[in-house]
Amino acid sequence: MTAQIAVKLPDSLLASVDELVERGVVESRSDAVRVGLGLLRQAADRQRIDEAFRSGFSRHPEGDDELADARRLAAEAIEDEPWEPWW
């Protein structure tokens, strides 16, 4: 299901949206609004998840064993990368 909404935009923002349509970045003004709202929703979801991690780590901070494991795993991941010489 979809719903139609009316949105008032300042002329400068509408001109920017029209430029995006003209350049083919989005298909239409409506598409620009959908894309923008989708990105806003994703950002809000990421912020909510980040806050949940911060809250969890505040209540249960990592101990020395977890930090040692994290360092070891990071070093192993770097060693496993197929680095090409830059020289």
N, CA, C and O atoms as a GROMACS GRO file, in nm:
protein
  348
    1MET      N    1   0.083  -0.117   0.000
    1MET     CA    2   0.000   0.000   0.000
    1MET      C    3   0.088   0.124   0.000
    1MET      O    4   0.196   0.124   0.060
    2THR      N    5   0.044   0.227  -0.064
    2THR     CA    6   0.116   0.354  -0.064
    2THR      C    7   0.019   0.464  -0.027
    2THR      O    8  -0.102   0.449  -0.038
    3ALA      N    9   0.074   0.575   0.018
    3ALA     CA   10  -0.007   0.692   0.053
    3ALA      C   11   0.059   0.815  -0.009
    3ALA      O   12   0.181   0.824  -0.016
    4GLN      N   13  -0.022   0.906  -0.051
    4GLN     CA   14   0.029   1.030  -0.108
    4GLN      C   15   0.032   1.135   0.002
    4GLN      O   16  -0.061   1.146   0.081
    5ILE      N   17   0.142   1.212   0.006
    5ILE     CA   18   0.154   1.319   0.104
    5ILE      C   19   0.192   1.447   0.032
    5ILE      O   20   0.250   1.443  -0.076
    6ALA      N   21   0.159   1.558   0.091
    6ALA     CA   22   0.198   1.689   0.035
    6ALA      C   23   0.315   1.740   0.117
    6ALA      O   24   0.314   1.736   0.240
    7VAL      N   25   0.416   1.787   0.047
    7VAL     CA   26   0.536   1.837   0.114
    7VAL      C   27   0.569   1.974   0.057
    7VAL      O   28   0.575   1.992  -0.064
    8LYS      N   29   0.591   2.070   0.145
    8LYS     CA   30   0.634   2.203   0.102
    8LYS      C   31   0.786   2.209   0.116
    8LYS      O   32   0.842   2.176   0.221
    9LEU      N   33   0.852   2.251   0.009
    9LEU     CA   34   0.998   2.262   0.009
    9LEU      C   35   1.039   2.403  -0.028
    9LEU      O   36   0.973   2.467  -0.110
   10PRO      N   37   1.148   2.451   0.030
   10PRO     CA   38   1.200   2.581  -0.013
   10PRO      C   39   1.246   2.572  -0.159
   10PRO      O   40   1.286   2.465  -0.206
   11ASP      N   41   1.239   2.684  -0.229
   11ASP     CA   42   1.277   2.686  -0.371
   11ASP      C   43   1.416   2.631  -0.395
   11ASP      O   44   1.439   2.561  -0.494
   12SER      N   45   1.510   2.663  -0.306
   12SER     CA   46   1.649   2.618  -0.327
   12SER      C   47   1.660   2.466  -0.318
   12SER      O   48   1.733   2.404  -0.396
   13LEU      N   49   1.587   2.406  -0.224
   13LEU     CA   50   1.591   2.261  -0.211
   13LEU      C   51   1.522   2.195  -0.330
   13LEU      O   52   1.570   2.094  -0.381
   14LEU      N   53   1.411   2.250  -0.373
   14LEU     CA   54   1.339   2.196  -0.488
   14LEU      C   55   1.426   2.204  -0.614
   14LEU      O   56   1.425   2.113  -0.696
   15ALA      N   57   1.500   2.314  -0.627
   15ALA     CA   58   1.592   2.326  -0.742
   15ALA      C   59   1.700   2.218  -0.736
   15ALA      O   60   1.738   2.163  -0.839
   16SER      N   61   1.748   2.187  -0.617
   16SER     CA   62   1.848   2.081  -0.602
   16SER      C   63   1.789   1.945  -0.638
   16SER      O   64   1.856   1.863  -0.701
   17VAL      N   65   1.666   1.922  -0.597
   17VAL     CA   66   1.598   1.796  -0.630
   17VAL      C   67   1.580   1.786  -0.780
   17VAL      O   68   1.607   1.681  -0.840
   18ASP      N   69   1.535   1.894  -0.842
   18ASP     CA   70   1.516   1.893  -0.987
   18ASP      C   71   1.648   1.868  -1.060
   18ASP      O   72   1.650   1.802  -1.164
   19GLU      N   73   1.757   1.920  -1.007
   19GLU     CA   74   1.888   1.895  -1.067
   19GLU      C   75   1.925   1.747  -1.057
   19GLU      O   76   1.980   1.690  -1.152
   20LEU      N   77   1.893   1.684  -0.944
   20LEU     CA   78   1.919   1.540  -0.929
   20LEU      C   79   1.838   1.460  -1.029
   20LEU      O   80   1.886   1.361  -1.085
   21VAL      N   81   1.714   1.502  -1.052
   21VAL     CA   82   1.630   1.435  -1.151
   21VAL      C   83   1.689   1.454  -1.290
   21VAL      O   84   1.699   1.358  -1.367
   22GLU      N   85   1.728   1.575  -1.321
   22GLU     CA   86   1.786   1.605  -1.453
   22GLU      C   87   1.913   1.525  -1.478
   22GLU      O   88   1.937   1.481  -1.591
   23ARG      N   89   1.994   1.507  -1.376
   23ARG     CA   90   2.120   1.432  -1.391
   23ARG      C   91   2.098   1.282  -1.388
   23ARG      O   92   2.192   1.205  -1.412
   24GLY      N   93   1.977   1.238  -1.359
   24GLY     CA   94   1.948   1.095  -1.357
   24GLY      C   95   1.983   1.026  -1.227
   24GLY      O   96   1.985   0.904  -1.220
   25VAL      N   97   2.012   1.103  -1.123
   25VAL     CA   98   2.045   1.044  -0.993
   25VAL      C   99   1.920   0.978  -0.934
   25VAL      O  100   1.929   0.871  -0.874
   26VAL      N  101   1.807   1.042  -0.951
   26VAL     CA  102   1.677   0.987  -0.911
   26VAL      C  103   1.583   1.002  -1.029
   26VAL      O  104   1.605   1.084  -1.118
   27GLU      N  105   1.477   0.921  -1.030
   27GLU     CA  106   1.386   0.922  -1.144
   27GLU      C  107   1.289   1.039  -1.143
   27GLU      O  108   1.249   1.087  -1.249
   28SER      N  109   1.253   1.086  -1.024
   28SER     CA  110   1.151   1.191  -1.015
   28SER      C  111   1.163   1.259  -0.879
   28SER      O  112   1.240   1.217  -0.793
   29ARG      N  113   1.085   1.365  -0.862
   29ARG     CA  114   1.081   1.430  -0.731
   29ARG      C  115   1.033   1.331  -0.625
   29ARG      O  116   1.087   1.326  -0.514
   30SER      N  117   0.931   1.254  -0.658
   30SER     CA  118   0.880   1.155  -0.563
   30SER      C  119   0.987   1.053  -0.526
   30SER      O  120   1.000   1.015  -0.410
   31ASP      N  121   1.064   1.010  -0.626
   31ASP     CA  122   1.171   0.915  -0.601
   31ASP      C  123   1.275   0.977  -0.508
   31ASP      O  124   1.328   0.910  -0.419
   32ALA      N  125   1.305   1.104  -0.529
   32ALA     CA  126   1.401   1.174  -0.443
   32ALA      C  127   1.353   1.174  -0.298
   32ALA      O  128   1.432   1.152  -0.206
   33VAL      N  129   1.225   1.201  -0.278
   33VAL     CA  130   1.170   1.201  -0.143
   33VAL      C  131   1.178   1.061  -0.082
   33VAL      O  132   1.215   1.045   0.034
   34ARG      N  133   1.142   0.958  -0.161
   34ARG     CA  134   1.149   0.820  -0.110
   34ARG      C  135   1.293   0.783  -0.073
   34ARG      O  136   1.318   0.726   0.033
   35VAL      N  137   1.386   0.816  -0.162
   35VAL     CA  138   1.527   0.784  -0.134
   35VAL      C  139   1.575   0.858  -0.010
   35VAL      O  140   1.640   0.799   0.076
   36GLY      N  141   1.543   0.985  -0.001
   36GLY     CA  142   1.586   1.065   0.114
   36GLY      C  143   1.529   1.013   0.245
   36GLY      O  144   1.600   1.004   0.345
   37LEU      N  145   1.400   0.979   0.244
   37LEU     CA  146   1.339   0.926   0.366
   37LEU      C  147   1.396   0.789   0.401
   37LEU      O  148   1.412   0.756   0.518
   38GLY      N  149   1.427   0.710   0.300
   38GLY     CA  150   1.490   0.580   0.326
   38GLY      C  151   1.626   0.597   0.391
   38GLY      O  152   1.661   0.524   0.484
   39LEU      N  153   1.705   0.693   0.342
   39LEU     CA  154   1.837   0.718   0.401
   39LEU      C  155   1.824   0.770   0.543
   39LEU      O  156   1.902   0.734   0.630
   40LEU      N  157   1.725   0.855   0.566
   40LEU     CA  158   1.701   0.906   0.701
   40LEU      C  159   1.664   0.792   0.796
   40LEU      O  160   1.712   0.787   0.909
   41ARG      N  161   1.580   0.702   0.749
   41ARG     CA  162   1.541   0.586   0.830
   41ARG      C  163   1.662   0.498   0.860
   41ARG      O  164   1.678   0.451   0.973
   42GLN      N  165   1.748   0.474   0.759
   42GLN     CA  166   1.868   0.393   0.781
   42GLN      C  167   1.960   0.458   0.883
   42GLN      O  168   2.016   0.390   0.970
   43ALA      N  169   1.977   0.590   0.874
   43ALA     CA  170   2.062   0.661   0.969
   43ALA      C  171   2.007   0.650   1.111
   43ALA      O  172   2.082   0.630   1.206
   44ALA      N  173   1.874   0.662   1.124
   44ALA     CA  174   1.812   0.650   1.256
   44ALA      C  175   1.829   0.508   1.310
   44ALA      O  176   1.853   0.490   1.430
   45ASP      N  177   1.816   0.408   1.224
   45ASP     CA  178   1.836   0.269   1.267
   45ASP      C  179   1.980   0.247   1.313
   45ASP      O  180   2.003   0.184   1.416
   46ARG      N  181   2.077   0.300   1.237
   46ARG     CA  182   2.218   0.286   1.277
   46ARG      C  183   2.244   0.354   1.410
   46ARG      O  184   2.316   0.302   1.495
   47GLN      N  185   2.184   0.472   1.429
   47GLN     CA  186   2.202   0.544   1.554
   47GLN      C  187   2.144   0.465   1.671
   47GLN      O  188   2.204   0.459   1.778
   48ARG      N  189   2.027   0.405   1.651
   48ARG     CA  190   1.963   0.325   1.755
   48ARG      C  191   2.050   0.204   1.791
   48ARG      O  192   2.067   0.171   1.908
   49ILE      N  193   2.105   0.138   1.688
   49ILE     CA  194   2.191   0.021   1.712
   49ILE      C  195   2.320   0.063   1.782
   49ILE      O  196   2.365  -0.005   1.875
   50ASP      N  197   2.380   0.174   1.738
   50ASP     CA  198   2.502   0.224   1.803
   50ASP      C  199   2.477   0.253   1.951
   50ASP      O  200   2.560   0.221   2.036
   51GLU      N  201   2.363   0.314   1.979
   51GLU     CA  202   2.330   0.345   2.118
   51GLU      C  203   2.312   0.217   2.200
   51GLU      O  204   2.351   0.212   2.316
   52ALA      N  205   2.252   0.115   2.140
   52ALA     CA  206   2.236  -0.012   2.210
   52ALA      C  207   2.372  -0.074   2.241
   52ALA      O  208   2.392  -0.128   2.350
   53PHE      N  209   2.467  -0.066   2.146
   53PHE     CA  210   2.603  -0.116   2.172
   53PHE      C  211   2.669  -0.036   2.284
   53PHE      O  212   2.728  -0.094   2.375
   54ARG      N  213   2.660   0.098   2.276
   54ARG     CA  214   2.721   0.182   2.380
   54ARG      C  215   2.664   0.148   2.516
   54ARG      O  216   2.738   0.135   2.614
   55SER      N  217   2.534   0.135   2.522
   55SER     CA  218   2.469   0.104   2.648
   55SER      C  219   2.513  -0.032   2.701
   55SER      O  220   2.543  -0.047   2.819
   56GLY      N  221   2.518  -0.130   2.611
   56GLY     CA  222   2.561  -0.264   2.652
   56GLY      C  223   2.703  -0.267   2.701
   56GLY      O  224   2.733  -0.330   2.803
   57PHE      N  225   2.794  -0.200   2.628
   57PHE     CA  226   2.933  -0.199   2.671
   57PHE      C  227   2.953  -0.118   2.798
   57PHE      O  228   3.046  -0.144   2.875
   58SER      N  229   2.867  -0.020   2.822
   58SER     CA  230   2.875   0.056   2.948
   58SER      C  231   2.837  -0.032   3.066
   58SER      O  232   2.898  -0.025   3.172
   59ARG      N  233   2.736  -0.115   3.045
   59ARG     CA  234   2.692  -0.205   3.153
   59ARG      C  235   2.786  -0.324   3.170
   59ARG      O  236   2.805  -0.373   3.282
   60HIS      N  237   2.845  -0.370   3.060
   60HIS     CA  238   2.933  -0.488   3.063
   60HIS      C  239   3.059  -0.458   2.982
   60HIS      O  240   3.073  -0.504   2.868
   61PRO      N  241   3.152  -0.380   3.040
   61PRO     CA  242   3.273  -0.344   2.964
   61PRO      C  243   3.359  -0.467   2.934
   61PRO      O  244   3.355  -0.568   3.003
   62GLU      N  245   3.437  -0.453   2.826
   62GLU     CA  246   3.527  -0.562   2.789
   62GLU      C  247   3.636  -0.577   2.894
   62GLU      O  248   3.686  -0.479   2.949
   63GLY      N  249   3.671  -0.700   2.921
   63GLY     CA  250   3.780  -0.728   3.014
   63GLY      C  251   3.910  -0.746   2.938
   63GLY      O  252   3.914  -0.736   2.815
   64ASP      N  253   4.016  -0.771   3.011
   64ASP     CA  254   4.148  -0.788   2.950
   64ASP      C  255   4.150  -0.905   2.852
   64ASP      O  256   4.215  -0.897   2.747
   65ASP      N  257   4.079  -1.014   2.884
   65ASP     CA  258   4.077  -1.130   2.795
   65ASP      C  259   4.011  -1.096   2.661
   65ASP      O  260   4.061  -1.133   2.555
   66GLU      N  261   3.899  -1.024   2.666
   66GLU     CA  262   3.830  -0.987   2.541
   66GLU      C  263   3.915  -0.892   2.458
   66GLU      O  264   3.920  -0.905   2.335
   67LEU      N  265   3.981  -0.798   2.523
   67LEU     CA  266   4.066  -0.705   2.450
   67LEU      C  267   4.185  -0.776   2.386
   67LEU      O  268   4.225  -0.744   2.275
   68ALA      N  269   4.242  -0.873   2.457
   68ALA     CA  270   4.354  -0.950   2.402
   68ALA      C  271   4.307  -1.030   2.280
   68ALA      O  272   4.377  -1.037   2.179
   69ASP      N  273   4.189  -1.090   2.290
   69ASP     CA  274   4.134  -1.165   2.176
   69ASP      C  275   4.109  -1.072   2.058
   69ASP      O  276   4.137  -1.108   1.943
   70ALA      N  277   4.057  -0.953   2.084
   70ALA     CA  278   4.030  -0.857   1.976
   70ALA      C  279   4.159  -0.817   1.906
   70ALA      O  280   4.163  -0.809   1.783
   71ARG      N  281   4.265  -0.792   1.983
   71ARG     CA  282   4.394  -0.755   1.922
   71ARG      C  283   4.448  -0.870   1.836
   71ARG      O  284   4.496  -0.849   1.725
   72ARG      N  285   4.440  -0.992   1.891
   72ARG     CA  286   4.489  -1.109   1.818
   72ARG      C  287   4.411  -1.129   1.689
   72ARG      O  288   4.471  -1.152   1.583
   73LEU      N  289   4.280  -1.120   1.695
   73LEU     CA  290   4.197  -1.139   1.576
   73LEU      C  291   4.222  -1.030   1.472
   73LEU      O  292   4.222  -1.056   1.352
   74ALA      N  293   4.243  -0.907   1.518
   74ALA     CA  294   4.272  -0.798   1.425
   74ALA      C  295   4.406  -0.823   1.355
   74ALA      O  296   4.417  -0.804   1.234
   75ALA      N  297   4.506  -0.865   1.431
   75ALA     CA  298   4.637  -0.894   1.371
   75ALA      C  299   4.627  -1.009   1.271
   75ALA      O  300   4.689  -1.004   1.164
   76GLU      N  301   4.549  -1.112   1.304
   76GLU     CA  302   4.531  -1.225   1.210
   76GLU      C  303   4.460  -1.180   1.083
   76GLU      O  304   4.494  -1.224   0.974
   77ALA      N  305   4.361  -1.094   1.098
   77ALA     CA  306   4.288  -1.045   0.980
   77ALA      C  307   4.380  -0.966   0.889
   77ALA      O  308   4.371  -0.978   0.767
   78ILE      N  309   4.469  -0.886   0.947
   78ILE     CA  310   4.563  -0.808   0.867
   78ILE      C  311   4.662  -0.901   0.798
   78ILE      O  312   4.694  -0.882   0.680
   79GLU      N  313   4.709  -1.002   0.869
   79GLU     CA  314   4.803  -1.097   0.810
   79GLU      C  315   4.739  -1.176   0.696
   79GLU      O  316   4.808  -1.213   0.600
   80ASP      N  317   4.609  -1.202   0.705
   80ASP     CA  318   4.539  -1.280   0.602
   80ASP      C  319   4.509  -1.200   0.476
   80ASP      O  320   4.474  -1.258   0.373
   81GLU      N  321   4.523  -1.067   0.482
   81GLU     CA  322   4.493  -0.984   0.365
   81GLU      C  323   4.598  -1.006   0.256
   81GLU      O  324   4.717  -1.018   0.286
   82PRO      N  325   4.555  -1.012   0.131
   82PRO     CA  326   4.651  -1.030   0.020
   82PRO      C  327   4.714  -0.897  -0.019
   82PRO      O  328   4.686  -0.842  -0.125
   83TRP      N  329   4.800  -0.847   0.069
   83TRP     CA  330   4.862  -0.716   0.044
   83TRP      C  331   4.953  -0.723  -0.076
   83TRP      O  332   5.029  -0.818  -0.094
   84GLU      N  333   4.945  -0.621  -0.158
   84GLU     CA  334   5.036  -0.610  -0.272
   84GLU      C  335   5.139  -0.502  -0.238
   84GLU      O  336   5.103  -0.398  -0.182
   85PRO      N  337   5.264  -0.526  -0.271
   85PRO     CA  338   5.365  -0.424  -0.242
   85PRO      C  339   5.331  -0.293  -0.312
   85PRO      O  340   5.288  -0.293  -0.427
   86TRP      N  341   5.351  -0.184  -0.244
   86TRP     CA  342   5.325  -0.053  -0.303
   86TRP      C  343   5.452   0.008  -0.362
   86TRP      O  344   5.447   0.115  -0.422
   87TRP      N  345   5.562  -0.058  -0.344
   87TRP     CA  346   5.688  -0.005  -0.396
   87TRP      C  347   5.727  -0.068  -0.524
   87TRP      O  348   5.831  -0.034  -0.581
   0.00000   0.00000   0.00000
